[in-house]
Structures are given as C-alpha cells and as structure tokens.
Amino acid sequence: MGRPDAPPPRSAVFGRSMGPPLPVAVGGDGCYLIDARGRRYLDGSGGAAVSCLGHSDEKVRAAIHAQLDRLAFAHTGFFTSRPAEELAEKLVAAAPGDLGHAYFLSGGSEAVEAALKLARQYFLEIGEPARHRIIARRQSYHGNTLGALAAGGNAWPREKYAPLLTECSHVDPCFAYREQASGETAEDYGRRAADTLEAEILRLGPESVMAFIAEPVVGATAGAVPPVPGYFARIREICDRYGVLLILDEVMCGMGRTGTLFACEQDGIAPDIVTIAKGLGAGYAPIGAMLASRRIHSAIAEGSGAFQHGHTYHAHPLSAAAAHAVLSRLLDDRLLDAVPRLGTQLADALDARFADHPNVGDIRGRGLFRAVELVADRETRAPFDPARKLHARIKAAAMEEGLICYPAGGTVDGARGDHVLLAPPFIITEAQIGELTEKLARALDAAIA
Ligand code: PMP
C-alpha cells in the first residue's frame, strides 16, 4: 500500500466521508489498528462498540478458517447449518426471559428491521391487525434502513428523507443529566420518563400500538446513558398493561459491553424481542441477530407457519461460526468476567483525569461502555455551539494522537451537545486504559482550544 511515509491515496471507494482521504487500515494487533504508514491507533471505542475481542483473536480466526474449509454457504431457503444452529442454541441458553428463538441477519439495521416486521406479523397472526404503530424515544438511533431510521428519535438523520415508510412517535429518552429536574429524585424522574410512554399509548389508542423500542443503555446518540433505577421495570409494566411488545435494541450495548451478556439483565427485565449485532461478530464477520420470545414464535408457527422475511445472506455459516467463537470466548473462556473490573478501572481513570475539567459536564456508563459529555459551561450544562462541530474536531485530534474514540453530537435538536463514547476491547490492559485517557485528554484540549 505505498511507501510508509506516503500520504493516504485518494480513494475510489464510495466512502461515507467525501472529505480528506482516510488512512488505509492494513493490520490489527490486539487493541491496536495499524495503517499503511505503519502508524498504530489504540482502539478506544472498538470502532463503534464492535471489536470486543480486539483485532487479532486467534480462536475466532481459527473458527472462521475451519468453517471455510468445511462449508461457506448454503441458502437458507433450502438448509440450516451447524454453525447457525449451534449459535442459536448458545445465545438462547444465555438469554433472559422467554427469548427462545434466534434469527440471524447481516447487521444491526437489518436486525431492527426484522424485529419491527416480526412484531407486525405477530399482531396480524393473532387477529389484531390494527396494531401497527411504533413508539421510540427522542435522542435515539436504531439503524439506517428506512424502517429503522423512522424509529430513530433524532430528527436530523431522518428529516431530510421524509416522508419515511413507518409511523413512529417519540417519548422521553430517560436521560437524567439532561432531563431530570433539579430537586427531582432519580426514581421520580424514571417514573415521569416512563409515564410519557403510557401517555403516548393512550393518545394514539392502545389498539393501534404495536411496539415500543429502546436501547437499555443509549449508545451513539447520547453517549452511554444508563437508565435511572426502576425505569425499565415501569416500561415493562406499561407495555404489558396495553399489550404492546417491548423491543430492546442491544445492537450496541449488548454482547457483554455493559458487564452482562445482555444489558437489560441489570435492569431485571426481559423484552419480547431483542436485537444484537456489533459485538456479536466482534468485527470478524458481519452478523446481527434478533431473539424473539417463544410466545411470538409459536403464534407464527401455529398461524401462517412462516416469518415473511429473509435475506440471501442471513444466517451465513461463516458469520455464524465467527459469532459462535466470539460467544465462546466471552462465556467459556470467561472474557466477559473481566468487563466489570475493567469498566471500573476505566471509570476511575476518566474520573481522575476529567472530573475537574472545565468542559466535562458528565462522566457516565456501565462496564466498558463509557462516555464523557462536553459542555461550554459546567454550571448551566450549556452545550457547545453546534456550528463548532466539536465532535468532528475531537475525532480528528484523537486520530492525530493515535486514538480511535467515538465522538458524536453537535446538533441541538435530538443529540443535545457533544460527547465522546468509549468502548474498548475487553482485553484492554490497565496500562492501555492509562494511554487511552492521556491521549483523549490531549485530543480534547486540542479540539476545544
Ligand atoms: N441500533 C443501534 C443501537 C446502533 O447503535 C446501530 C449502529 N450504530 C444500529 C442499530 C444499526 O446497526 P448497523 O450499523 O449494524 O446496521
């Protein structure tokens, strides 16, 4: 890929960014990515909470090679495959509640899209065809396909494509730092936030509402925002009271990222449908999954007998073999056990470095899913002027430092203010946590200056 000191070449790839050329990634080594010039970048965000095992896991690589030597592809219209069956069994055995069946897709948006269609089909099968409306939360993101985009609560990514295909409305995001009133307890705020769902169901008419979708710990749109205690228990109660399906989107916060395999385990609830993706393939293969309750599965099995959905590459054997190996690494090799301890180390390091920083308003998260929120004024919590595009400046400054982190925000509607999401691999060491924090501090100072 050219001389080590050559600038990155102009790209013929139709990239996301049409700005200056991006560095060319050529290798991975544990928690580091290496570009064509030989520069090493500490992966402080697992890309976007993807690479939970780092970039050179021997066992996952061996599992993909072994599967490739046996079988690459068998169309799901004709066959199931051993890796898909084994992965489904392992996921279902570890899942909370009644989640008894897994359906595999190629990524997070496809998983959300399939979940929304499954919910719709469930109500058609049980003779409640009027239930078609989706409720989500403000300041949320559920994917980039048209249905998932409609569910997302941030106006800016969706409005320019309006009208979208699905009807969706948005309720309180349960974002304590931004929404909890002064003098209000966390419990009272949680109840108030959850009750906005009930009010919306009643406004729309319960007989027309199909599902409520939310991320247990909000990822990219708000920055590792955990719910306040009791919030999801009340959400579960409200969904049950009105016969509305609860879909939890764990595409980003699932697969052990918050310290338990499913983030919702820490809130003591189970959804009717859960979506997972990023950490499932851990970057080694494109795969997402939707886990559905036995109740939904049997309504369809005993009704029309088929879920009217499918993609050519769903349940791909190579992806399933990779994800099965990832899950084995987390559960059987017990890498998941390290997440709470490493998460506390990361939280302590961030607190020590940023608690007194004049522009850090909040440091939050669970497990190895953490964020710092940046404010122009700590007292008033006023965000930076979005026109400064602080998140983009932080990303560029961090790349200069050799750090991959995930800054987002910058729009006052929806994503209020700027934050930096951190989601490093579960194999990060204490020394690398120190390196991450120092590089982030330098990047923040360079970007804010
Ligand atoms: N849901 C959530 C919560 C996400 O964070 C994302 C990706 N950022 C998606 C869905 C969409 O996943 P994908 O990019 O794999 O389509």
Residues whose N, C-alpha, C, O or C-beta is under 5 A from the ligand:
A	BS01	PMP	G107 G108 S109 E110 Y141 H142 G143 E215 G219 D249 V251 M252 A277
